[in-house]
């Protein structure tokens, strides 16, 4: 297989896996397994807060490439579910910081566990002995892509 053909196959395979992990059937299965019925965008918000610490709503929206008006209802649903909390920014009483709560961290662990179950089921047919090589390649890709992505927040705005 040529390098280009291998790259084409990898791209298509990753796109298929991503699509399948976010389709309705899989998200319903994940909700049943983990006990939290959240859309993929809400999980992404929790992941982001877990990784970056407390952030302003405007910073969260900027990181996700959306307007504050579209992120606010999602954050409100997560807050109502007790998965995030809202607190005043010490330096600006008009602004709020959103942070993941212990319940939100628990929810994240439960979704990770449910995803691992799905992956384990899928890998049974592939062979678990091939997993370390796949992890190595995917981790390397993730690190490279992360290093290339600009941080939309100046270091002074991180409140973690």
N, C-alpha and C positions, 0 to 999 in steps of 0.2 A: 504494500500500500504506500502511495506517495505521501510525503509530508502534508500536501494540500488535502488529499483525500482523508487522511487521518484527522486533520484539523476540521474539515467539513463534518466528519462523523462525530467528533467530540462536540462541536457546536450544536448539531441537531440533537444529540443525546442529552446534553445539558438543557436545551430548550424543552425537550419532551419531559424530562424529570421535573423541571420547574413548573411547567404547565400542569402536570399531573398532581404535584403537591399542592397546587392552589385551585384545582377544579372542585366543583360542588360535592362530588362523591367523596373525594379524599377529605375535604374540610369537614364534611358531616361525620365521616369516620373518625377523624381526629377529635372532633367535639365529643363524640361518644366515648372515646378512649380516655380523654383527659378531663372531661367534666366541664369544659369551658367552651361555649359556643360563640367564638369570636371570628370575625372575618380576617383574612390574611393581613390586611392593612393595619388592623389593631394589634396583631401579634408583632408586626414590624415596628410599630410605635413602642411597644413594651421592650422589644429587643434594643431599640435605639436608646431608650431611657436607661435601660440596664447597663448598656455599654458606655454611655456618655455622662451619666449622672443627671442631676436636676438641670433643666433648661427652661428658658422662656418659651412661651407658645410660638412666638414669631421665629425663634431659632429652630424649633422643631419643624415648623412649616417649611422654612428655608431648606433644611436638611432633606426634606422629602419632596422638595420641588413643587409645593402646592401653596395656595393662599391660606392665610390664617383662618378665613371663614370656612374653609373646607376641613381643616384639621380640628377646629374647636368642637364640633359635634362628636367626633370620634373620641377626643380626650374627655368630653363630658360623660360619654357612655362608660369609658374606662374608670372615671372618677366615681360615677354612681355605682359601679360594680366593686368599688374598693380596691382597684388594681393600681391606681395612681392617686396621688394627693396633690393639692394645690396649696402653695404657700406664698406669702408676700416676699418680694425681693428686698433684702435689707437696704439696698442703696436706692431703691425706687419704689415707693409705696403704691404706685399705680400699676406696677408690673407684678406678674405672678411667675413663680417657678413651679414646674411640674416635675414630680419625681415618682419613681416606681415605689410601691409600698411592699411590705413583706408578703402580702397576699398576691401582689403582682409578680414578685419573684417566684412564689410557689406556683402560680399559673404558668410562668415560663418553664419552670422545671417539668411541670406536667405535660406541656406540649412537646418539649424536647424528648421526654420519655415516650410519648405516643408516636412521635416521628421515628424514633429509634426502633420501635416495634414494627412499624411499617417497613422500614429499611431492612430490618432483620428478616422479615417475611420475604421481601424481594430478593435478598441476598442468598437465601437458602438455595435457590435454583442456580445461582452464579458460583457459589463456593466462597465460604468465608476466608479461605486462605488468600484470596485476591484483594481483600479489603485493605490491608496495609499499603499496598501499592496505589490503590485508588485514593486513599486518604492523603498520601504523600503528594500526589499530583494535584488533587483538588485544593489542599492546603497551600501549596506553592502558588497556584493560580489566585487564590483568595488573597494571599499576602501581597502578591504583585499588583493586583487590582486595587487593593486598599491603599498601597503606597502611592499609586498614581492618582487616586481620587483626592481632589483638594478638600481640605477641611473648611467648611463654610463658616465656621466660627473662629473668630480670633481667640487666642489662648486666654485672654482676659475675660471672655464671656463664658467659658466652661465653669459650671458651678457644681461640679461633682465632688 
